[in-house]
């Protein structure tokens, strides 16, 4: 979340075309850290380059042990410095969101791009928890917005749940929340007119679920649970079906309607 002092400092005037403002986020707080990482990586790269130049090691040792790390650190350094200079500001509203570039020198926002929910059809947001020797390391995510199969917005990265690092993707979570509320209203209309909605290969209607030509009615379901992104539904006849929720677009909306219309 953006502090009010920072909003006043940059004279942020929220756009009116994205509806009532829900939240704001900026990468300004990450800029210094990214710059430090970039400069440190560049210094390491230059250090290895000097070692390659002045050392008397054999050529293959210079290449494998010194030159390759040199190239890697310089590449990482340049990449991080570019990120530090590519600051942006995101404003999330009830009807869409706006992404601005930030001029830290001039204390202003410019070049806005507006993403309206009415122009979106799907949101894909898979997350994967990464472990090393059984210990949690971080969570990777991909955030992709589509309009009739065409990508119109992409975001990816990592965050750490154990250190309350989710603020770094708070805007992503806010966009997903507002989009889900918007989409639920749209799908309510489809339910009233067609009696069902479709998520990828899953059809959900009043009191039933259809998956891969298998019809599952509410009264047949005994139990269910979700683990590691897999939804398992158990039936009275001891059979079951498994659905990979990570592969379903508009996941929050899917789970909401599934729970309301079928599982409850």
N, C-alpha and C positions, 0 to 999 in steps of 0.2 A: 504494500500500500504506500501511496505517496503522502508525505507530510504536507499539511496545509501551508507551512512556511515555504516549501519548495514550489508549490503551486502558485503562490503569490509572487515568488522570486522570478519565475519564468512567465508570469502573466498568462496563465493557461485559461483560455476561454473554451469550454467544452462545445463541440459541435451540436447543433440542434437536430440534425437528420438521423442520429442514431438513438433517439428516444431518451428517456430518463436515464441519467448517468448512474451506473451501479458501482464502478470502481475505476481507479487509475493506477498505472504502474510505469516505472521508468528504469532504464538500465544505468542511470547515472551513478548509482551506488556501486555498481560493478566495474565502472570504468577505470578507477584507480588500481584496483586489484588486477585487472586484465593487463594494464600498462606495466605494472611491476613484474608480472609473470613474463610478459613479452621482453622487457629489458633484460631480465635475469637469463632467459633462454638465449637471447642474442649474445650476452657476455660469455656464456658457456660455449656457444658455437664459435665465437672468435678465439676463445682460449684453445679449443681443440685445433682450430685452423693454424694458430701459431705453433702448436706442438708439431703438427704435420710439417710445417715449413722448416723448423730448426732441428728436428730430431734426425738421428742417423739410423733409424730402424729400417728394416727391409720394406719394400714397397707394399707387399700384401698386408703387413702389420699396420702400416700407415693408413691403408684404405679401410681395413676391417675395424680396427680399434679406435682410430682417431678421425678419419675423414667422414665416415658414415655418421657417427654421432654429431660431428660438426654440421653436416647438412641438415640433420634432423632438428637440432637445437635452433639453428638459424631459421628453418622453415616454421617451427612452432613459434619462435619469437616474433617473426613478421606477422603470422596469423593472429596472435594475441594482440599485438599493437593495432592491427586493423580493426579488430573487434572493439578495442577500447575507444577508437575514434569513430566507430559506427554506433553512436548512441541513439536510442529511440525512446518514445513515450507512447504508451498504449492507453486508450480510454475505452472502457467497456460500457455499452448501453443496453437497453432492453430490446432494441430493434437492430443492433449491429455494433461494430466496434471500429475504432479509428487508430491507425498507426502513424505516428509522426517521427520525422528525424529531429534530432536535438542539436542545436548549436550552443555548446557550453560557453564559448567565448562571447556570443551576443545575447545569451540568456533568452533564447526563444525557440519555439517549435516551428517547423516548416515542412513542406511537401507532404501533406496528409494523404493517406490512402484509406478509403472507407470500404468496409466489408459489411454488407447488409445481409441480415438473416434471410430476407425474402429471395436473395440471389444464391442461397446455399441449399444444397440437397443432402449432403452427408458430412459427418464429422467422424474421423477415424483417430482414435487415441489409445493405442496399445502401450502398455507399460511392462517392463521386465525387471524384476529384482535380481541383482547380481550378487553371488556369494563366492567367497574364497575360503576353502577348507571349512565350509560350514558356517562361516561368519559373514553376516551381511556387509556388503561394501557400499553399494549405491543402487539407485533405480534409474534405468534409462527409459526414455519416452520418445514417441514420435506423435506429432500433432498435425494432422492433415485435414484441410477443408476442401470439399469438392463441390462443384456445380455441374451436375449431370455428367459425372465421370471425369471432369477436367479439374486438375488441382489449381486452386486459386490462393491457397495460403499454406505454408509449411513451417514447422518449428520442430526442433529436436534438441535433446540435451540430456543431462543427468541431474539428479538431486539426491540428497541424503535424508531419509526419513528420520534417522536417529538423532540428527542435530537440528531438527526443525528447519530444514533447508527448503521446505515447500514454498516459502515466500518467493523464491526465485522463479516459481512457475504459477504464482497465484493468479496472474492474469489469464493463463491458459485454463485453469480451473474455473475462473469466473466466466470466460467465454463459453466453456462447455455448459455451465449451469444456465446461463441466459439463453443459449441456443436450445437446450433441452426444453426449457419452459415454452419457448416459441414453437418448437416442433410439436410438443404435446398438444398445443391448441390446434395446429394444422392437422394432426392425426386424429384428433377428436372428431373433426369434420368428416374425415375418411371413414372412421368407424360408424358414424351415424348414417352415412350414405351407402357404404359397401359392406359394412359388418365385419371388416377385417383390415389389418395393415400388414405390410411385408417388410422384414428386415433381412436383407441378403437372401438366404434360403429358408428363413423361418417365417411362417405365417401365424399371426396371432389374432384371434377373434374373441367374441364373448364366450368364455368358458371352454376354449379349446386352443391347442397349439398344434401346428402341422409342420413337420420337419422331415425332409427327404421322403415325401409321400407317406409318412407315418402320421396318422391322426391320433392325437393324444387329448382326451377329454378330461376336464377338471375332476370329475368324480372318479376317474381311474388312477389319479395320482396319489401315491402313498406318502412320499417324502421327496426332498430335494436338498442339494447343497452345492455351493460354489467353492472350488479349491484350485488355486494356481490358474485361474482364468477359465476353468472347465466347469460348466453347469451340468450336473448329473441329476436326472429326474428318475425316480423309482416308481414303479407301478404296482398295483395290487396283485398282478399275476407274476410278480418277481422279475419282470423284465425291466430294462432301463434304456435311456438314451443319453448320449453325451453331446453337448454343444460347446464348441470353442468360442467363448464370448469375446475373446481378444480379436477374433476375425470378423466381428459384427460391427458395422458402422452405427453411429448414433447409439452407442452402448448404454448410456444412462437412460435414454428414452425407452430402449428395448427392455431393460430390467424393470423400469417403472410400470410399463404396460403389462409385461409378463406377470409381475407380482399382483397387480390390480385385477386383471381380467382372468388369470388362470390359476395362479398358485395360492391365492388367498381363499 
